[in-house]
């Protein structure tokens, strides 16, 4: 199965390091439950994992669709991974993006 990376993203305004207040050495439960939508590696991982884990086309377009859904104003304040997954899955066939 193909894996997608930062070259497949639409936007290029992500930080390629941890954001302020995020400890790169901390990988306990909090880091597994939350997604920083500003950090390049977290967005790439989330989008790639969603495409691989859900019944959606395994294409670059699907990867980019997840990215677009993550950037919608409706979920700008959402950081919990489960809530983000639920939102993307629920709105996959919507006309939001």
C-alpha positions as CSV (number, residue, x, y, z in Angstrom):
1,X,0.0,0.0,0.0
2,X,1.3,3.5,-0.9
3,X,2.2,5.8,1.9
4,X,1.8,9.5,1.5
5,X,4.2,12.2,2.7
6,X,4.6,15.9,3.0
7,X,5.1,16.2,-0.7
8,X,1.5,15.1,-1.2
9,X,0.0,17.9,1.0
10,X,-1.8,20.8,-0.6
11,X,-0.8,23.4,2.0
12,X,2.8,24.3,2.9
13,X,2.3,26.4,6.0
14,X,3.0,23.6,8.5
15,X,5.9,23.8,10.9
16,X,8.5,21.1,10.4
17,X,9.2,20.8,14.1
18,X,7.2,20.7,17.2
19,X,5.1,23.7,18.0
20,X,5.7,25.8,21.1
21,X,4.8,23.9,24.2
22,X,5.0,20.5,22.5
23,X,7.8,18.3,23.9
24,X,9.1,16.1,21.1
25,X,10.3,13.6,23.7
26,X,6.9,13.2,25.3
27,X,5.0,10.4,23.6
28,X,2.6,9.3,26.4
29,X,-1.1,9.0,26.2
30,X,-1.7,12.7,25.6
31,X,0.4,12.7,22.4
32,X,-1.5,9.7,21.1
33,X,-4.9,11.3,21.8
34,X,-4.2,14.7,20.3
35,X,-3.2,16.0,16.9
36,X,-1.4,19.3,16.3
37,X,-2.8,20.5,13.0
38,X,0.1,22.9,12.7
39,X,2.9,20.3,12.8
40,X,3.8,18.7,9.5
41,X,4.6,15.2,10.7
42,X,1.3,15.0,12.7
43,X,-0.8,16.1,9.8
44,X,0.9,13.7,7.4
45,X,0.6,10.8,9.8
46,X,-3.1,11.6,10.5
47,X,-4.1,11.9,6.8
48,X,-2.1,8.8,5.8
49,X,-3.5,6.7,8.7
50,X,-7.1,7.8,7.9
51,X,-6.7,6.8,4.2
52,X,-5.2,3.4,5.1
53,X,-7.7,2.7,7.9
54,X,-11.0,3.6,6.3
55,X,-13.0,2.5,3.3
56,X,-12.0,5.4,1.1
57,X,-10.1,5.4,-2.2
58,X,-6.4,4.8,-1.5
59,X,-5.4,7.8,-3.5
60,X,-3.5,11.1,-3.2
61,X,-6.8,12.9,-3.7
62,X,-8.2,11.1,-0.6
63,X,-5.1,12.0,1.4
64,X,-5.6,15.7,0.4
65,X,-9.3,15.5,1.1
66,X,-8.5,14.5,4.7
67,X,-6.2,17.5,4.9
68,X,-8.9,19.8,3.6
69,X,-11.4,18.5,6.1
70,X,-8.9,19.1,8.9
71,X,-8.6,22.7,8.0
72,X,-12.3,23.5,8.0
73,X,-13.4,26.3,10.5
74,X,-15.9,24.0,12.0
75,X,-13.2,22.0,13.7
76,X,-10.5,24.6,14.1
77,X,-10.5,24.1,17.9
78,X,-10.7,20.3,17.9
79,X,-7.4,18.5,18.7
80,X,-8.6,15.1,20.0
81,X,-7.7,12.4,17.5
82,X,-11.0,10.5,18.0
83,X,-13.1,13.6,17.4
84,X,-11.1,14.5,14.3
85,X,-11.4,10.9,12.9
86,X,-15.2,11.0,13.6
87,X,-15.6,14.4,11.9
88,X,-13.6,13.3,8.8
89,X,-15.5,10.0,8.5
90,X,-18.9,11.6,9.1
91,X,-18.2,14.3,6.5
92,X,-16.4,12.3,3.9
93,X,-19.3,12.3,1.5
94,X,-20.5,15.8,2.3
95,X,-20.1,18.8,0.1
96,X,-17.8,20.6,2.6
97,X,-14.7,20.2,0.5
